[in-house]
Amino acid sequence: MTEVFDIKSSGWWSYQADASTVLQGTMLAQAPGGLGVRFAKGPRVKPKHDARYWAKVTAGFDFSDADRVPSARFNKVLWDGLMSGRPYPVRSASSPAAQSDEDSAP
């Protein structure tokens, strides 16, 4: 990863994040003064589910830190919520990635 950073550069660069257009329908976009949020260009993405749905399917997850969320279960929740009934991909038991997964999907 360190190869992408030039530690000898002048430091004269800038970066500004663009929020996904899916957030335009949230309280973030409705905040007084807009909070300086710049949204990505392109069509406004519509959420597949409301906040109540995501709260229900992620109940019990600890989002206080990324490493506290069980990644395999979270990936399955995201797939189920976003892929409209398509079957979740399954790795064969002989694949190295399948053998190294520490947490399993439900």
Backbone hydrogen bonds in HBPLUS format (Angstrom, degrees):
<---DONOR---> <-ACCEPTOR-->    atom                        ^
c    i                          cat <-CA-CA->   ^        H-A-AA   ^      H-
h    n   atom  resd res      DA  || num        DHA   H-A  angle D-A-AA Bond
n    s   type  num  typ     dist DA aas  dist angle  dist       angle   num
A0004-VAL N   A0001-MET O   3.19 MM   3  6.08 166.9  2.20 125.9 128.5     1
A0005-PHE N   A0002-THR O   3.17 MM   3  5.55 163.0  2.20 112.7 117.9     2
A0009-SER N   A0006-ASP O   3.20 MM   3  5.49 163.9  2.23 114.9 115.6     3
A0013-TRP N   A0011-GLY O   3.04 MM   2  5.75 129.2  2.31 104.9  90.4     4
A0019-ALA N   A0038-ARG O   2.80 MM  19  6.15 157.2  1.86 157.0 157.3     5
A0040-ALA N   A0019-ALA O   2.81 MM  21  5.75 158.8  1.85 166.7 161.2     6
A0023-LEU N   A0020-SER O   3.08 MM   3  5.82 161.5  2.11 118.4 123.2     7
A0024-GLN N   A0021-THR O   3.06 MM   3  5.34 166.1  2.08 111.5 115.7     8
A0026-THR N   A0023-LEU O   3.13 MM   3  5.26 162.0  2.17 114.3 114.7     9
A0034-GLY N   A0031-ALA O   2.84 MM   3  5.11 158.9  1.88 134.0 134.8    10
A0037-VAL N   A0034-GLY O   3.04 MM   3  6.01 175.6  2.04 133.9 134.9    11
A0053-TYR N   A0050-ASP O   3.13 MM   3  5.54 123.9  2.46 107.0 119.3    12
A0054-TRP N   A0050-ASP O   3.33 MM   4  6.78 162.4  2.37 153.4 156.8    13
A0055-ALA N   A0051-ALA O   2.88 MM   4  6.05 155.4  1.94 152.2 159.4    14
A0056-LYS N   A0052-ARG O   3.04 MM   4  6.20 152.9  2.11 143.3 150.2    15
A0057-VAL N   A0053-TYR O   3.00 MM   4  6.34 165.5  2.02 158.9 161.6    16
A0058-THR N   A0054-TRP O   3.02 MM   4  5.95 132.0  2.26 138.9 149.7    17
A0059-ALA N   A0056-LYS O   3.35 MM   3  5.25 165.9  2.37 102.4 105.2    18
A0061-PHE N   A0058-THR O   2.97 MM   3  5.59 162.7  2.00 142.5 144.3    19
A0068-ARG N   A0065-ASP O   2.97 MM   3  5.51 164.0  2.00 119.6 124.7    20
A0069-VAL N   A0066-ALA O   3.36 MM   3  5.86 166.9  2.38 113.9 117.5    21
A0074-PHE N   A0070-PRO O   2.87 MM   4  6.02 162.9  1.90 161.0 166.8    22
A0075-ASN N   A0071-SER O   2.84 MM   4  5.97 162.1  1.87 152.4 157.0    23
A0076-LYS N   A0072-ALA O   3.10 MM   4  6.29 153.4  2.17 142.2 149.0    24
A0077-VAL N   A0073-ARG O   2.96 MM   4  6.25 155.0  2.02 148.3 155.1    25
A0078-LEU N   A0074-PHE O   2.90 MM   4  6.19 164.0  1.93 155.4 159.2    26
A0079-TRP N   A0075-ASN O   2.89 MM   4  6.09 162.0  1.92 147.9 153.2    27
A0080-ASP N   A0076-LYS O   2.90 MM   4  6.06 174.3  1.90 154.8 156.4    28
A0081-GLY N   A0077-VAL O   2.99 MM   4  6.11 153.6  2.06 146.9 154.2    29
A0082-LEU N   A0078-LEU O   2.93 MM   4  5.99 137.2  2.12 147.9 158.5    30
A0082-LEU N   A0079-TRP O   3.19 MM   3  5.29 132.5  2.43  98.8 111.3    31
A0083-MET N   A0079-TRP O   2.85 MM   4  5.48 154.6  1.91 160.1 160.7    32
A0086-ARG N   A0083-MET O   3.10 MM   3  5.63 161.9  2.13 122.3 128.1    33
A0095-SER N   A0092-SER O   3.12 MM   3  5.65 165.7  2.14 116.9 121.3    34
A0099-GLN N   A0095-SER O   3.17 MM   4  6.50 150.0  2.27 150.0 158.6    35
A0100-SER N   A0096-PRO O   3.16 MM   4  6.36 132.8  2.39 140.8 152.4    36
A0100-SER N   A0097-ALA O   3.23 MM   3  5.22 134.5  2.45  94.0 105.9    37
